[in-house]
Amino acid sequence: MVATSCPQFSGLRRSSPIFHNARSQSFLQHINSQLRLSSSRKPCRSVVAMAGSGKFFVGGNWKCNGTIDSITKLVSDLNSAKFENDVDVVVSPPFVYLDMVSSSLTDRIEVSAQNSWIGKGGAFTGEISVEQLKDIGCKWVILGHSERRHIIGEDDQFIGKKAAYALNEGLGVIACIDVVPSWDNIVIAYEPVWAIGTGKVASKTRIIYGGSVNGSNCAELAKQADIDGFLVGGASLKGPEFATIVNSVTSKKVAA
Ligand code: PEP
């Protein structure tokens, strides 16, 4: 949905105006104060948008962390956790553990890769194709994460190609936007070519917040009208804390 016919991935928009009015300024100030209160780490904000069903969405990005032992424990904790019904839950293990996690995790939780190749597999040493991900039951892929951009050097065009290919092949894409020095003057424009001048509109795009979300600040953050869920890094490595974040959807329902 996002970039099937637009390989240059440059931005996304949802119908409610989130980043360009007084309310959005207070929203960002609110997030900043929440993060300062609950974390001594410097917050690294990212905003993520994707196509979906409109449900609350919580993704856990395990990054390059874990061993067979620690991941077995994490999967066991997640399998025994109680999750609210009306939230999509996705975890993203490192590639080498993807198959193991996918086959041992309850069906309640879907798995995501942390990267995928721009096209069909072949002579691309070290890469993983979308077809291979689908083959092991992977439903999602995180693309454009700031760590891929800053450390590996991926750019918008490359990420756009990956997103277009993954979406065309039926994977869900958790598309990350970063490198914005200040959000004050940003309006995120998601303009799919199929919607421009056609009378069709996108109503199901979710915008999730990522950056130092944890068990202490998730309830306050979830209440914000323009947050449809979270992408969680460090706190997703602890099963019970991740479950608390998933279940913060209840705060959203109370606030609604
Ligand atoms: C991330 O890197 O996508 C992320 C949200 O990390 P953390 O939650 O650890 O800030």
Boltz pocket constraint, residues with backbone or C-beta under 6 A from the ligand:
constraints:
  - pocket:
      binder: B
      contacts: [[A, 44], [A, 46], [A, 61], [A, 210], [A, 211], [A, 212], [A, 213], [A, 231], [A, 232], [A, 233], [A, 234], [A, 235]]
      max_distance: 6.0
